[in-house]
Amino acid sequence: MDKKSVRQTLIDIAYKMTHYKNYHAYRRTCTIAQIILKIGIIFGILGMVPELTIKILSLNISSMCLFLYIICNYWNNAKSHQMKKDSNEAVQKFYFFSDAKCGSETWHLYDGDYDVNKKSLEVSFVKERSFINNFFRLIRKKQGLLPLRFDDLKALRYLLLQQKSKNGYLVYATLSSNEVINLSKGGIHLKEIPIKKRNKPGRWDYAVATEKLSNALWNYPRNFKAYLMEYGHKENKGNSTMIKETKKL
């Protein structure tokens, strides 16, 4: 192996360590961090047991889990910084070119992990925040994203039309039954795909997106599924007016 190959290999390794390849990898790390936190909470509760040996052991494990969670969360946020920055810039362009008004909350667009032989994009309708941030946003009744407003839907349809007309990327998202109804009414054709492509949003992130505290607790949907999204599909006969209007953009 020559020096250039070694240098390129080292650069690739460094890049993978500091950047996420796609949104699915980012969400997987978020899930791991949440599991560590839950384990820490469980052992913290066990630490209230009067028996001294169990108490000391439980509190030590709980402290270790909390430390690992903080490190994992910090690393995750740092590693995803560029990915989120690229997403914001891309989404702003779709809002601009579709002549849609961009509100305080927008949907997000990331590199997908649908098929190794076909480039894909993953749309997310939640923004990952800390528990404290989410809690205070709910208390202050900050504006959420779901259900999608007209301008948000307009920008999303523009993205889908662009990819369809250019035979571009596959676009997919994880949706609850409520979002499925909302997008279908907006003329977007949805096709369910394997569940392994699903990226369930965090409870509190979803609650903020829907502006409902109950969605973080007893009303958190159990029916999230992954769907391919298209606009201007031949099966959307009832939405011909929307398709014609969007083609004028």
Disulfide bonds with the S-S distance in Angstrom:
none
